[in-house]
């Protein structure tokens, strides 16, 4: 009986995952608002990926920059009229449109990489604590409580002040402040699944702990992980922009949207709004699109919220 239950449950994994993915896609596309913001997000992602090929200028190639073109308003042409600065230029004479495209690459890559690494780490620790319980669970959860007891930006600032600047350092700092969120959510979902019959059946069959964790328990904890994953990527992008704005994020040679905003915020009241305004708008659209799609996925995976939204 136990073998039959475990085998039947295992056989439905791929079908369940396929159904879950189709459910999410169908649910997002059925919402006009979510579809619109998904489209916006995909456009932003495409621009970030294709920046080296579609940007009018390489804003970090010193050979093509001219200090005489610094702080030019939107729509101005360069000296020989070979290039139009549609979004103006900053204090170094960089085309803001090109700088934003390249800045998007840095911001999105840092946010996604930090989110994925934190997800993997938090998922492993959350599953381990919920499955083994006892002192293992107590140690992991007390560490989670400790991490969540401090402001995210404060912890990240302290870590970066020790580690120094660099994209890899920023990713490490963001992982350190985000993994606890994943661990808590995964643990909560795994505690519910651990009491079900298929886990008991797998245990009775003598399956290894790690096989039960990752082949049986993990797939059934995916819905809340998907939801928090989308939200945490947006949080990571926002946190990276904040750190870069404060001067402790990515280096000047690899500026992100936060650093672009920092380059011109002191000039906002002097009429040179475009240096900070346009990167800020793009950052806002990026975070907002991820959050809207994430909220829609949360509604799809929670039937009660979906019914309340429809009513």
C-alpha positions as CSV (number, residue, x, y, z in Angstrom):
1,X,0.0,0.0,0.0
2,X,2.8,2.4,0.9
3,X,4.7,1.5,-2.2
4,X,1.6,2.1,-4.3
5,X,0.9,5.4,-2.7
6,X,4.5,6.7,-3.1
7,X,4.8,5.5,-6.7
8,X,1.5,7.0,-7.7
9,X,2.4,10.3,-6.0
10,X,5.8,10.4,-7.8
11,X,4.2,9.6,-11.2
12,X,2.1,12.7,-10.9
13,X,5.0,15.2,-10.3
14,X,5.7,16.1,-13.9
15,X,2.0,16.3,-14.7
16,X,1.4,18.5,-11.6
17,X,4.3,20.8,-12.5
18,X,3.0,21.1,-16.1
19,X,-0.5,21.9,-14.8
20,X,0.9,24.5,-12.4
21,X,2.8,26.3,-15.0
22,X,-0.1,26.3,-17.4
23,X,-2.4,27.5,-14.6
24,X,-0.1,30.4,-13.9
25,X,0.3,31.4,-17.5
26,X,-3.4,31.1,-18.2
27,X,-4.3,33.1,-15.0
28,X,-1.9,35.9,-15.8
29,X,-3.1,36.2,-19.4
30,X,-6.7,36.3,-18.2
31,X,-6.0,39.5,-16.3
32,X,-5.6,42.6,-18.5
33,X,-3.7,44.4,-15.9
34,X,-1.3,41.6,-15.3
35,X,-0.9,41.0,-19.0
36,X,0.0,44.7,-19.6
37,X,2.6,44.7,-16.9
38,X,4.0,41.4,-18.0
39,X,4.4,42.9,-21.4
40,X,6.1,45.9,-19.9
41,X,8.4,43.7,-17.9
42,X,9.3,41.6,-20.9
43,X,10.1,44.7,-23.0
44,X,12.4,46.0,-20.2
45,X,14.1,42.6,-19.9
46,X,14.6,42.5,-23.7
47,X,16.1,46.0,-23.7
48,X,18.5,44.9,-20.9
49,X,19.6,41.8,-22.7
50,X,20.1,43.5,-26.1
51,X,21.7,46.7,-24.7
52,X,25.1,46.2,-26.3
53,X,23.5,45.8,-29.8
54,X,20.7,48.4,-29.6
55,X,22.1,51.2,-27.5
56,X,23.0,54.3,-29.6
57,X,26.3,54.6,-27.7
58,X,28.5,52.6,-25.4
59,X,28.3,55.0,-22.4
60,X,31.4,53.5,-20.8
61,X,33.8,53.7,-23.8
62,X,35.8,56.8,-23.0
63,X,36.9,57.2,-26.6
64,X,33.4,58.1,-27.7
65,X,32.5,60.5,-24.9
66,X,32.9,64.2,-25.2
67,X,32.9,66.4,-22.1
68,X,31.5,69.2,-24.2
69,X,28.3,67.2,-24.5
70,X,27.7,67.0,-20.7
71,X,24.3,67.9,-19.2
72,X,22.6,68.4,-22.5
73,X,18.8,68.4,-22.4
74,X,16.7,65.7,-24.0
75,X,16.4,65.9,-27.8
76,X,19.8,67.7,-28.3
77,X,22.2,66.6,-31.0
78,X,25.9,66.2,-30.4
79,X,28.5,68.5,-31.9
80,X,28.7,67.0,-35.3
81,X,24.9,66.1,-35.3
82,X,25.6,62.4,-35.7
83,X,23.8,61.4,-32.6
84,X,20.6,62.6,-30.9
85,X,20.5,62.5,-27.2
86,X,16.8,61.6,-26.8
87,X,17.0,61.5,-23.0
88,X,19.8,64.0,-22.6
89,X,23.3,63.5,-21.2
90,X,24.8,63.4,-17.7
91,X,27.8,65.2,-16.3
92,X,30.2,63.0,-18.1
93,X,28.6,63.5,-21.5
94,X,27.1,60.0,-21.6
95,X,23.9,59.4,-23.6
96,X,21.3,58.8,-20.9
97,X,19.3,56.4,-23.1
98,X,22.3,54.2,-23.5
99,X,23.3,54.5,-19.9
100,X,19.8,53.4,-18.8
101,X,20.0,50.4,-21.1
102,X,23.3,49.3,-19.7
103,X,22.2,50.1,-16.1
104,X,19.2,47.9,-16.6
105,X,21.5,45.0,-17.4
106,X,23.4,45.4,-14.1
107,X,20.3,46.0,-11.9
108,X,18.3,43.0,-13.3
109,X,21.3,40.6,-13.4
110,X,22.2,41.5,-9.8
111,X,18.6,41.2,-8.6
112,X,17.9,37.9,-10.4
113,X,21.2,36.3,-9.4
114,X,20.8,37.3,-5.8
115,X,17.2,36.1,-5.8
116,X,18.1,32.7,-7.3
117,X,21.0,32.0,-4.9
118,X,19.0,33.1,-1.9
119,X,16.1,30.9,-3.1
120,X,18.3,27.8,-3.3
121,X,20.0,28.5,0.0
122,X,16.7,29.3,1.8
123,X,14.9,26.4,0.2
124,X,17.6,23.9,1.3
125,X,17.6,25.2,4.9
126,X,13.8,25.5,5.2
127,X,13.3,21.9,3.9
128,X,16.0,20.6,6.2
129,X,14.7,22.2,9.3
130,X,11.1,21.2,8.7
131,X,12.0,17.6,7.8
132,X,14.5,16.8,10.6
133,X,13.0,19.0,13.3
134,X,14.6,19.0,16.7
135,X,17.8,21.0,17.3
136,X,18.4,21.3,13.5
137,X,15.1,23.1,13.0
138,X,15.6,25.2,16.2
139,X,19.1,26.3,15.1
140,X,18.0,27.3,11.5
141,X,14.9,29.1,12.7
142,X,16.7,31.1,15.4
143,X,19.1,32.2,12.8
144,X,16.2,33.2,10.5
145,X,14.6,35.2,13.4
146,X,18.0,36.9,14.0
147,X,18.3,37.8,10.3
148,X,14.8,39.1,10.0
149,X,15.1,41.1,13.2
150,X,17.4,43.7,11.5
151,X,16.6,46.1,8.7
152,X,17.6,44.7,5.3
153,X,19.5,47.8,4.2
154,X,21.3,48.2,7.5
155,X,22.6,44.6,7.3
156,X,23.6,45.0,3.7
157,X,25.4,48.3,4.4
158,X,27.4,46.7,7.2
159,X,28.3,43.7,5.0
160,X,29.4,45.9,2.1
161,X,31.4,48.2,4.3
162,X,33.4,45.1,5.2
163,X,33.4,43.3,1.9
164,X,34.0,46.4,-0.3
165,X,32.4,47.3,-3.6
166,X,31.8,45.0,-6.6
167,X,28.9,43.2,-8.2
168,X,29.8,39.9,-6.5
169,X,30.0,41.7,-3.1
170,X,26.5,43.2,-3.7
171,X,25.1,39.8,-4.6
172,X,26.6,38.3,-1.5
173,X,25.1,41.0,0.7
174,X,21.7,40.6,-0.9
175,X,21.8,36.8,-0.5
176,X,22.7,37.2,3.2
177,X,19.6,39.4,3.8
178,X,17.1,37.5,1.7
179,X,17.7,33.8,2.3
180,X,15.8,33.9,5.6
181,X,12.6,35.0,3.9
182,X,12.7,31.9,1.6
183,X,13.6,29.6,4.5
184,X,10.7,30.7,6.6
185,X,8.1,30.3,3.7
186,X,9.5,26.9,2.6
187,X,9.6,25.6,6.2
188,X,5.9,26.6,6.7
189,X,4.8,24.8,3.6
190,X,7.0,21.8,4.2
191,X,5.6,21.4,7.8
192,X,2.1,20.9,6.3
193,X,3.3,18.5,3.6
194,X,5.4,16.5,6.0
195,X,2.3,15.2,7.8
196,X,0.7,13.8,4.7
197,X,0.5,10.1,3.8
198,X,2.8,10.2,0.8
199,X,5.7,11.3,3.0
200,X,4.9,8.6,5.5
201,X,4.8,6.1,2.6
202,X,8.1,7.2,1.2
203,X,9.6,6.9,4.7
204,X,8.2,3.4,5.1
205,X,9.8,2.4,1.8
206,X,13.2,3.3,3.3
207,X,13.9,6.1,0.8
208,X,16.8,8.3,1.6
209,X,16.2,11.6,3.4
210,X,17.5,13.7,0.6
211,X,15.4,11.9,-2.0
212,X,12.3,12.4,0.1
213,X,13.2,16.1,0.6
214,X,13.9,17.0,-3.0
215,X,11.8,14.5,-5.0
216,X,8.7,14.2,-2.8
217,X,8.5,17.2,-0.5
218,X,10.0,20.0,-2.5
219,X,7.6,19.8,-5.6
220,X,4.6,20.3,-3.3
221,X,6.1,23.4,-1.7
222,X,6.6,25.2,-5.0
223,X,3.5,27.4,-5.2
224,X,4.5,29.7,-2.2
225,X,8.1,29.6,-3.4
226,X,7.1,30.9,-6.8
227,X,5.2,33.8,-5.3
228,X,7.9,34.9,-2.9
229,X,10.5,34.4,-5.6
230,X,8.9,37.0,-7.8
231,X,8.5,39.5,-5.0
232,X,12.0,39.0,-3.7
233,X,13.6,39.6,-7.1
234,X,11.8,43.0,-7.1
235,X,13.1,43.7,-3.5
236,X,16.6,42.7,-4.6
237,X,16.6,45.2,-7.5
238,X,15.2,47.9,-5.2
239,X,17.8,47.1,-2.5
240,X,20.7,47.1,-5.0
241,X,19.5,50.5,-6.3
242,X,19.4,51.9,-2.8
243,X,22.9,50.6,-2.0
244,X,24.3,52.0,-5.3
245,X,22.6,55.3,-4.6
246,X,24.3,55.5,-1.2
247,X,27.6,54.8,-2.9
248,X,28.2,51.3,-1.5
249,X,26.8,49.2,-4.4
250,X,28.3,48.4,-7.8
251,X,31.4,50.3,-8.9
252,X,31.4,53.2,-11.2
253,X,32.7,51.1,-14.1
254,X,29.5,48.9,-13.9
255,X,26.8,51.5,-12.8
256,X,23.2,50.4,-12.2
257,X,20.0,52.5,-12.2
258,X,20.6,53.5,-8.6
259,X,24.0,55.0,-9.4
260,X,22.6,56.8,-12.4
261,X,20.0,58.4,-10.1
262,X,22.7,59.3,-7.6
263,X,24.7,61.1,-10.4
264,X,22.0,63.7,-10.9
265,X,19.8,64.0,-7.8
266,X,21.6,67.1,-6.6
267,X,20.7,68.8,-9.9
268,X,17.0,68.1,-9.8
269,X,16.1,71.6,-8.5
270,X,18.5,73.3,-11.0
271,X,16.4,72.2,-14.0
272,X,18.5,69.3,-15.0
273,X,15.9,66.8,-14.0
274,X,16.6,64.2,-16.8
275,X,19.8,62.9,-15.3
276,X,17.9,61.3,-12.3
277,X,14.3,61.4,-13.5
278,X,14.5,58.9,-16.4
279,X,16.5,56.2,-14.6
280,X,14.1,56.6,-11.7
281,X,11.1,56.1,-14.0
282,X,12.7,52.9,-15.5
283,X,13.5,51.6,-12.1
284,X,9.9,52.2,-10.9
285,X,8.5,50.5,-14.0
286,X,10.7,47.5,-13.5
287,X,9.8,47.0,-9.9
288,X,6.2,47.7,-10.4
289,X,5.8,45.3,-13.3
290,X,7.4,42.4,-11.3
291,X,5.2,43.2,-8.3
292,X,2.0,43.3,-10.2
293,X,2.7,40.0,-12.0
294,X,3.8,38.5,-8.6
295,X,0.5,39.6,-7.0
296,X,-1.5,38.0,-9.8
297,X,0.4,34.7,-9.4
298,X,-0.3,34.9,-5.7
299,X,-4.0,35.2,-6.4
300,X,-3.9,32.3,-8.9
301,X,-2.2,30.0,-6.5
302,X,-4.6,31.0,-3.7
303,X,-8.2,30.3,-4.8
304,X,-9.7,32.3,-1.9
305,X,-7.9,35.4,-3.0
306,X,-8.8,34.8,-6.6
307,X,-12.5,34.6,-5.7
308,X,-12.4,37.7,-3.6
309,X,-10.7,39.6,-6.5
310,X,-13.4,38.5,-8.9
311,X,-16.2,39.5,-6.5
